[in-house]
Amino acid sequence: MAGREFGHHLGLPRALSGLPLSPLVPGYGTLVAAQHAAGLRHLGEVLGAGPGGLRVLDGLYVPAGARGRRRVDAPLLEGLAGSSGPALAPLAARLAELHRADPQAPRRIVLYQLINLLQEQPEHQRAACAARWGVHQDEAAGLLAAARIRPALDRRQRDAAESLADARAQGRLHRLRALLDRLPAHGADPALTAVRTEAADGLRAAEDALRAGRRAEERGDREAASAGYLAALRAACDDRRALRGLVRVHGRRPALGTELHADHVALSWQEPRPAPGEWRLLRLYRDGGGRPAVRAVPGAATAGAGTARDPDAEPGTTVRYAALPLRDGRPDGPPLVSRPLLVAPEVERPVLTDGPERIDCTWHRPPGAADVTVEHTGPDGHAGRLAVRADGFTARGLPAGDHAFRVVCHYRTADGRTVSSPGLRTTATVHPWPQPVRTLTARPAEGAVRFDWTGAEDAEVRLVTWPGGAPRPGTELRADELPPPLDWPGPADALCPPPGTYTEVAAVAVRGDRALAGPAVGVEAVRPVPGLAAHRLPDGQARIVLDWPEDVGHLVVGWTPVGSAGGGERTVTAHAYRRGGLRLPVGPGAVRVRAASVPRVPGAVAVVPGTAEVLVPADATVSYQLVRAQRRLLGRGRPRLRVVLTAPGGLAQAPEFVCVARGGTLRPRNAADGTTLLRIPGPELARHGSLERELPPAPCPAPYTLRCFLLGEHAASVRLEEPSLASLVVR
């Protein structure tokens, strides 16, 4: 029969007493968040009661067998925690934990949630909703009556009801009383009534201890005052009066270190207890209305001794910190207290550098600073305010000497006040700087280069090469940062760069330990051309021979007639020279042939370390002819050799002419390959030009072959024209 197990004989008005106005379990908010993440309407769905199987009125039951039922206890919940899916298992495990602490907790939670759900529905739909949510049909009427009887809670009251257990567990009796005051006083919930009584008793004890502490403080008994305030704080952990009393008593000897940074306050302390425990860090300050306020430092509620950070201290306020030792979540001794601290950070990492009549400063501005001002004091004591940027300032037109700066950050508080930081004081020195080098020029001079510059009248000018490229002219430098001076050899007024190199030479003006970068000029030292020689060819041609320089792509080869105008020039590539050599149309007269490497870098000053040059004499030839002997009355005469020197414009020096005979019809290979028949000295040949000499008697049995050669240092400058081999055989 419906209602027989609950309230049938007593009547629902008496049976439905003690309906929960609060779940009264700590961590309820986390539990509900997990419930919603699992998609559950109420926590009774964790129990797997099935449709119409959940009983909640006189205990929490689920179906067992065909007609039986089973009370929800710890073994049942533990079994569900081990067998349910990943979404429900943590919820079942948490309910089992709550059941072990309070066997009525699971029923209280489920009944609280079901009543709230029903009260959110229109009254004519509540019966259908109860069936849909799994409530047993025998208890549906009783649950609907409970929803009518228990006062409905608005959102603010529900938040208070669900936060009661946390405030109670933390010993925060003042918050607990404030939460209780939000709830209906006429709701007949015995458990809630017990909490009200407990909170009232604890607050009375806290008031008594607080009064005792104040009396002890008034008579100067710091130890008794500390004990009284600490007892009050243990009774009500959120009693700010007791906390401020402890801060007053123990703040005379600060034991909590603070360090102000741009975006946080760093805290540090030592553990004074023999057995280390937990700590709660608190910030004491005044709110926008000037009222004392206390806030826990975020992320440091249970920090161990050592260090912590408070990123939420409001800039412009004066704060004080207290590190409260805890044991089992309750105060375990007097707090460690810091000195009062003005939260007005200075600029961080200021860097001052001097330039010509100038000081530059950069810094890291604190995020909360509304403004930054800089006061400057010069060497003469004159003070003034400077214009600043967000990241620093630049002071110009400064005389040489020491300059002082005071950098102050300004902060706006919530009540509209402007609070200034104490100010950061720093100094910098303006040094004498050199005048800059305005121009730099380079001129080649016989295999060397001469540099000239303008400017830098009051400074030393150094020529340097920068490894990574020259800085922009006017760049401010330190003398110890400069590369070593240019070390090219050469006379005093010229330098000889290494052949085959390109160098960007820069000028730097140096005065003391300050320097200014100047302009730069490119200098290319081309490689010399070794082994240059020229050989005359017929028809006014000359064959040029040389050793091609390493890493050179092009050569310029030119020729100039001696004593007359004209000449020419050719650009030759390495590939063309190696493939076909080089011939020049120099003409029959004497010419000078020059060869030089072509510079690789356009616009660079080219330095040629001595141009290769060779003199090609005029096209001088020596020809000879064997004149056969004519028959005479008394026999045949001896043959004669006719020698003719042809040299346009004359020849100052001629080579020696030698005639050699070798037996047989093979001509001699060189001047030593046979018997010397005739020798005409060079001066004689140059003087006469044309000679005819009789050959001596047969040097060897006929037939023999003649051949002539040019010898001496001038042999290469005269071309020898030889007749045919058949005409030189003597039979």
Beta strands, then each sheet from edge to edge (+ up, - down):
strand 1: 61-64
strand 2: 68-71
strand 3: 257-260
strand 4: 265-268
strand 5: 278-286
strand 6: 292-296
strand 7: 307-310
strand 8: 318-327
strand 9: 330-331
strand 10: 336-337
strand 11: 341-342
strand 12: 348-355
strand 13: 358-364
strand 14: 371-377
strand 15: 383-386
strand 16: 392-396
strand 17: 401-412
strand 18: 418-420
strand 19: 424-430
strand 20: 437-445
strand 21: 448-455
strand 22: 460-464
strand 23: 476-478
strand 24: 501-511
strand 25: 514-525
strand 26: 533-537
strand 27: 541-545
strand 28: 554-561
strand 29: 568-573
strand 30: 582-585
strand 31: 591-597
strand 32: 605-607
strand 33: 612-616
strand 34: 620-627
strand 35: 631-632
strand 36: 635-636
strand 37: 640-646
strand 38: 656-663
strand 39: 675-680
strand 40: 690-694
strand 41: 704-711
strand 42: 718-721
strand 43: 729-730
sheet 1: 1+ 2-
sheet 2: 3+ 4- 7+
sheet 3: 6+ 5- 8+ 9-
sheet 4: 6+ 5- 8+ 10-
sheet 5: 6+ 5- 8+ 11-
sheet 6: 12+ 13- 16+
sheet 7: 15+ 14- 17+ 18-
sheet 8: 15+ 14- 17+ 19-
sheet 9: 20+ 21-
sheet 10: 22+ 24- 25+ 23-
sheet 11: 22+ 24- 25+ 32+
sheet 12: 26+ 27- 30+
sheet 13: 29+ 28- 31+ 33-
sheet 14: 40+ 37- 34+ 42+
sheet 15: 35+ 36-
sheet 16: 39+ 38- 41+ 43-
end
